[in-house]
């Protein structure tokens, strides 16, 4: 379970970094699927609450 949580945290961090890089490159739309990002963020919020 601990490994899965670490992987989710790394995935969340990677998605945030990719979005920031895209904004710096001048893109107006996100390269990340918003539904996927939202689900991962919700899972991580639940884990952090525990």
C-alpha positions in Angstrom: 0.0 0.0 0.0 2.8 2.4 0.8 4.3 1.9 -2.6 1.0 2.7 -4.3 0.7 5.9 -2.3 4.2 7.0 -3.3 3.5 6.3 -6.9 0.3 8.4 -6.7 2.2 11.2 -5.1 4.9 11.1 -7.8 2.2 11.0 -10.5 0.4 14.0 -9.0 3.7 15.9 -8.8 4.6 15.0 -12.3 1.2 16.2 -13.7 1.6 19.5 -11.9 5.1 20.0 -13.3 3.9 19.2 -16.8 1.1 21.7 -16.5 3.4 24.4 -15.3 5.9 23.7 -18.1 3.1 23.9 -20.7 2.0 27.3 -19.3 5.6 28.6 -19.5 5.8 27.4 -23.1 2.7 29.4 -23.9 0.0 26.7 -24.2 -3.4 27.8 -23.0 -4.9 24.4 -22.6 -3.7 21.7 -20.2 -1.9 18.7 -21.6 -3.3 16.6 -18.8 -6.8 15.0 -18.8 -8.7 17.0 -16.3 -10.8 14.0 -15.2 -7.7 11.9 -14.4 -6.1 14.8 -12.5 -9.2 15.4 -10.5 -9.5 11.7 -9.5 -5.9 11.5 -8.5 -6.2 14.7 -6.5 -9.3 13.4 -4.7 -7.5 10.1 -3.9 -4.5 11.9 -2.5 -6.8 14.3 -0.4 -8.5 11.2 1.1 -5.1 9.6 1.9 -3.8 12.8 3.5 -7.0 13.0 5.6 -6.3 9.6 7.1 
